[in-house]
């Protein structure tokens, strides 16, 4: 998709088992012009990744079905051009550090702040 100024809209996939978190992050990003899709766990996210080109995946780390750590490993292996941002409010940030070691381009601690979300996404897209 392109905006009126010819800039390509960035596709972002938001993965979280909490519908409220998915909706809030989607609203934040769509208000800034991003095209956002959502998934409720890592397994669903990997299926969505097959349907279109995404520039960024923002994934929670603690989810049923398939956790974010495993999802990050698969995305980094199978979709190396996709930037990954990990988010978590669990375990005092330990999981976020692990995500960084696995190749996440950024991390977000919950509860999320709009300014932080937008900054981390912009930073990941600039890499």
C-alpha positions in Angstrom: 0.0 0.0 0.0 1.1 3.5 -0.6 0.1 6.8 1.0 -0.7 9.9 -1.0 3.0 10.9 -0.7 4.2 7.7 -2.3 5.7 6.2 0.9 5.2 2.5 1.3 3.2 1.6 4.4 5.0 -0.7 6.7 3.3 -4.0 7.6 3.5 -5.0 11.3 2.3 -8.2 12.9 1.4 -8.0 16.6 1.4 -11.3 18.5 -0.1 -11.5 22.0 -2.5 -13.9 23.7 -4.3 -10.9 25.3 -6.9 -9.4 23.0 -6.7 -6.1 24.9 -3.0 -5.8 24.3 -3.4 -6.7 20.6 -6.1 -4.0 20.2 -4.1 -1.3 22.0 -0.9 -1.9 20.1 -2.9 -2.1 16.8 -4.5 1.2 17.6 -1.2 2.9 18.5 0.4 1.7 15.3 -2.5 2.4 13.0 -2.7 5.9 14.3 0.8 6.4 12.9 0.0 5.0 9.5 1.2 1.5 9.9 -0.7 -1.5 8.4 -1.3 -3.9 11.3 -2.3 -7.6 11.5 -2.6 -9.6 14.7 -2.2 -13.1 15.9 -2.9 -14.7 19.3 0.1 -16.9 19.6 3.3 -17.9 17.9 1.8 -20.7 15.9 -0.8 -18.4 14.4 1.8 -15.7 13.8 3.9 -18.1 11.7 0.8 -18.9 9.5 0.0 -15.2 9.1 3.7 -14.5 8.1 3.1 -16.8 5.1 0.3 -14.6 3.8 2.0 -11.3 3.2 5.3 -9.4 3.6 5.9 -8.0 7.0 8.6 -5.6 8.0 8.2 -6.0 11.8 6.8 -8.7 14.2 6.1 -7.5 17.7 5.6 -10.6 19.9 4.8 -11.3 23.5 7.1 -13.8 25.0 4.8 -15.7 27.3 1.9 -17.3 25.5 0.1 -20.6 25.1 0.4 -22.8 22.0 3.8 -21.4 21.1 5.8 -18.9 23.1 7.6 -15.9 21.8 11.1 -17.2 22.4 10.4 -20.1 20.0 8.6 -17.7 17.6 11.6 -15.4 17.5 14.0 -18.3 16.7 11.8 -19.4 13.8 11.2 -15.8 12.4 15.0 -15.0 12.6 15.7 -18.3 10.7 13.0 -18.3 8.1 12.3 -14.6 7.6 15.7 -12.9 8.2 14.6 -9.6 6.7 11.8 -9.2 9.3 12.6 -7.1 12.3 11.5 -8.7 15.6 10.5 -6.8 18.7 9.9 -8.7 21.9 7.5 -7.5 24.6 6.9 -8.9 28.1 5.9 -8.0 31.6 6.9 -11.4 33.0 10.0 -12.5 35.0 11.4 -9.0 35.7 12.8 -8.5 32.2 14.8 -11.8 32.1 12.9 -13.0 29.0 13.5 -9.7 27.3 17.2 -10.1 27.7 17.0 -13.7 26.3 15.0 -12.3 23.3 17.9 -9.8 22.6 20.4 -12.6 22.6 18.2 -14.5 20.1 18.2 -11.5 17.7 15.3 -9.3 18.7 15.8 -5.9 17.3 14.2 -4.2 20.2 12.3 -4.9 23.4 9.2 -3.5 25.2 8.4 -3.9 28.8 4.7 -4.1 29.8 2.7 -2.1 30.6 3.3 -0.5 27.2 3.7 3.2 26.7 2.7 4.6 23.2 5.9 6.7 22.9 8.1 3.6 23.7 6.2 1.4 21.2 6.6 4.0 18.4 10.2 4.6 19.1 11.2 0.9 19.2 9.3 0.3 16.0 11.0 3.3 14.3 14.4 2.1 15.5 13.9 -1.4 14.2 12.8 -0.2 10.8 15.8 2.1 10.6 18.2 -0.9 11.0 
